[in-house]
Amino acid sequence: MLSRVAERLFWSARYLERVENTARLVSVYDDLLFDLPRDVKVSWYNLIEINSDVELFEQRYKVKNEHNVLKFLLADDSNPSSMLSSLKMVRENIRTTRDVVPQEMWELINELDLYAQKNIKQGINRSERHVFINTIIEGCQKIIGLLAGAMSRDSGWHFLTMGRYVERADMSTRILDAAVSLMLQSEAEESVQLGQVVWSKVLKSQSAYLDYRRTIRTSINGAKAVSFLLRDACFPRSLNYCLNQMREAATKLPRAGIIVANIDKLHAKHYEIGTSEDLNNEFHDYLNDVQLDIIEIGHQITENWFHFRQGDAA
């Protein structure tokens, strides 16, 4: 496979996953607004900080309110990671690799892109946000389902898989970080009531609520929810599962040694979580280190397989 084709497939999967996970992140905060007590304040600006977009956001907006944060995350064309920017990049990458993906993918990504552009104001405005966000998530899942059911498990599939799970691992840790930041900002007397709402919403945002209840078989608390989303070997949005999928895909490709070694190194990093008290600033730093390691693995994938002379194979 030509390295430029492999790179476009890898980034198609990353951008598509970014669209879905941005929608999930917004969904967490949107649900919290409805369920938290009125005296507990939720800052939408946390999402900007968690996504490491502070500098870019503050160049564009002076007011750190819900409307501006959502416009930046969903619609701003100056933000390369916004939902509309990411959909545009998925569409462009698939347009130039249509001969190696199922034919219907081009149609589905066009439909999703057109829907998002036409209805983006629903995502920014609160009244119809829930329907818009769910439609975006379902559209992404439809495309992923098409790929899973109709694409050969060749090199192209393995690059798509790595792209999807690199992005998913990164954003899943950011969603956890959003919840931990919220808890750390709360007063001690609020923490128990807040925690019951926050961790339930985090699990639901990851479609993990029922799997958690079947697997853990206890009431929801921060320590158990975070441990499940980090370490469960079977749930497809846990960090552990994402790393395993990245590793498995890499081993099917040539020259995978450095990638596998660094995934194994990240796998070996462990933060002991005994109680919800352990979800503190040290845990926040641990999540930040994990995100930096995932970013570095993404850079290494680019260096290892995509930076070739024109016409070289990946």
N, C-alpha and C positions, 0 to 999 in steps of 0.2 A: 504494500500500500504506500502511495506517495506520502511523504511526511506532511505536506500541506493539507492533504485530505484528512489524514489522521488528526491533525491539529484542529481542523474545522469541526470534526465530529466530537472531539474532546470538549471544545468550547460550546458547541451546540448543547451538549448535555449539561454543562455547567450553567449556562445561561437559563436553560429551561428549568433546572432545579432552583436557580436563584429566583425566578419568577414565582414558583410555588412557595418557596420558603419565605419570601418577602410577604406574600399574602398570608401565610400562617403567622408570621410575626405580628402583622397588623391585627389579625384576628384575635390573638392573645390579649392585646391591649384594648381592643374594642369591647371584648366580652368583660374584661375587668371593670371597665367604666360602668357597666350596667349592674355588676354584682357587688362591688365594693361599697362599704358604708360611705356616706357622703363626706364625712370628715376626713377620710383617707384620700389624699391627693395623689393622682397618678400623672407623672410628667411624660408626655409623649416625646419630649426631647431625649429621654433615655435611649430611644431607638437610634437616634443619630450618633450618640456616644458609643453605643454597643457596636454599631457598624463602622466605627472609625471614620466617620464622615464629617466631623466637627468643622474642620477648616473649610471644606467645600460648601457646607450648608451655610456657614456664617458669611461667606462671600456673596451668597445669593439672598439671604433673608436676615432681617434685623429682629423680627419677632419669633420667639421659640414656642409657637402655639401649635395646637393640633392640626389646623388647616395647612400651615406651612410645612410641618413635618411630613404629613401625608402627601402633599403635593410633591415634595422633594423625593420621597420614597417611591411613589407610584408613577408620577407623570413628568418629572423634570428632565428635559433632554440634555441638560448640562451635567446631570448625574449619570455616569456610565453604568451604574448598578440599579437605576430605577427600573420599575416594572416595564414601562414602555420601552426604555432603552434596551433592556435585556431581551424582550420579545423581538425587537428589531434585529438584534444580533443573532438570535436563534434563526429567524427567517432568512437573514443574509447567508448564514453558514449553511443552512439546509438548501438554499437555492443553488449553491455551488457544489453540493455533494449529493444531488438528488438521485444519482445513479447507484449509490451504495446504501440507500435507506429505502424502506417500503414506500411505494408510490403515494399511498394515502397520507404520509406524514406531511408532505408539502401542503396538501389541502387542509389538514387539521391545524397546522401552525398558522396558515393564513386566516382561517376562521377565528382562531383565538386572538390573533393580533388585531383583526378588524373589530372584534367584540370589545377588546380592551380600549382601543382608541375611541370607539363610538360611545362607550359608557364610563370612561374614566372618571367623570365628575361624580358618578355614584360612589366610587371608592373614596373620593376625597370628602364628600358630604356625608354626614352621619346617617341620614334617614334610610338610604338604600345600600349601605356599605356591605351588610351581611350577605345579601344576594350576589352582589358583584364579586366579593372575595371568594365565595363558595363556587361561583361559576368559573373563575380563574383556576382555582385548585382542581376542579373536576376536569377542566380542559387540559391541564398539564398531565393529569393522571390518565386521561384518554390517550394522549400521545405516548406516554411511557408504556401503557398497556399494549398499544399497537406494536411498539418496538419489541417488547417482550414476546409477543405472540407471532411475529412475522419477520424477524430479522435473523439471518444466519449468525451463528456464534463464531464469527471470524475475527480478524484483527479490528475491523471497524466496530464490532460489538464491544470488544474489550476496551477500546478507547472511549466509547460512549459510557461504559460502566465506570471506568476510572473518573471521568469527568463528573458524572452524577454523584458519586459517593465522596469525592473530594469536596464538592460544594455542599453536599448534605451534611457531612461531618462538621464543616466549618459553621454552617448556619445553625445546626442543632446545638452546638456549644454556645452560640450567641443567644439563642432563645433561652437556654438555661441561665446565661449571664444576665439577661434582662430580668428574669425572675429573682435571681439572687440580689441584684442591685436594688430592686423594689423592696425586698425584705430588709436589706441593710439600711435603707432610708427610713424605715418605719420605726415608730416608737415601741418600746418594750411591751407596753400594755396592748398594742395593736397586733403584735406579731402572730399570736395564736390564731385569731380570727382571720387575719390577712393571709396567713400561710395556708389555711384550709381552702380559701378561694383561689389563691395564686397557683398552687401546685396542681389542683384539679384542672384549671384552665390550661396550664402548660401541657399536661398529659393529653387533654382533648385537642389542643392545637397540633400535636404530633400524631393524632389518631391512635394514641397509646392507652387511652383510659381503660378500655375493656381488657386489653392484653395485660396491663398492670394488675387489674383486679384478679384476673385468672392466674397470673404468675406469682404475685406477692401475697395475695389472699389476706391482706390486712387493710386497715383504713389508710387513707392517703396522708403522708407527711413528707416534708421536704427531703429528708435524708433518703428515704426509700424511693421516692420518685426520681431523685437525681441519680441514685445508684442504678436504678432500672434503665434510665435513658443514657447512662454512660456505659454500663457493663453487660446488659443483657445480650446473650449471644444469638438470640433468635429474632428479636424484634428489629425490623428493617430500617428503623430510624435511629437506633442506638449508635453511639460512637463505636463501640466494639464491633458491631455488625458492619458498619461502614468501612472500618479499617480492614476487616477480613475480606470484604468484597474488593477493595482496592488492591489488596495483596494478591488475591486469586487472579484478578484480571491482569496484573502486572506480570505474574509468572508465566502467562500464556504468550508473552511477547519477548522478543530478543533483547539482550542487554539490560535485563531488569534488576541486576544485582543491587545497585545503589538504592533503587526505589524500595525494593523489598527490605533492605537493611534499615532504612529510615522509618518505614512503616512499623517494623518490629521494634525499633527503638521507642517510637511513640506509644506502641502497645504496652511497653514495659513501664511507662510512667504511671504511677499510681498515687492517688490521694485518698487517704483513709477517711471514710465517712461513717461515723458511728451514730451520731445524732444530728438533728437539724442545727445545733450550735456549731457544727463543723463547717457549715455553709457561710463562711465568714470572708473577710478580706483576703486571707491566704488562699481560700478556694477560688475567689475571683482572680487572683494572680495565676493560679494553676490553670484556669480556663483560658486566660490570656496566653499563657505559654503553649497550651495545646493548639490554639488558633494560629500562633506564629509557626509552630511545627507543621501544621497542615498547609499553610501558605508556602512554606519552604518546600514541602513535597510537591506542591503544584509547580513551583519554579523548576524543581529537578526533573519533573516529567517533561516540561518544555525543553530544557537543555538536553535531556537524554534522547528524545525522540523527534523533536520538531525543528531544532536548529541544525538543519542539514543544508548542503548545497542543493540548488534547484534540481529537482528530478530524483533525489535520493529517496530510498524507501525507509519507512519507519519500522 
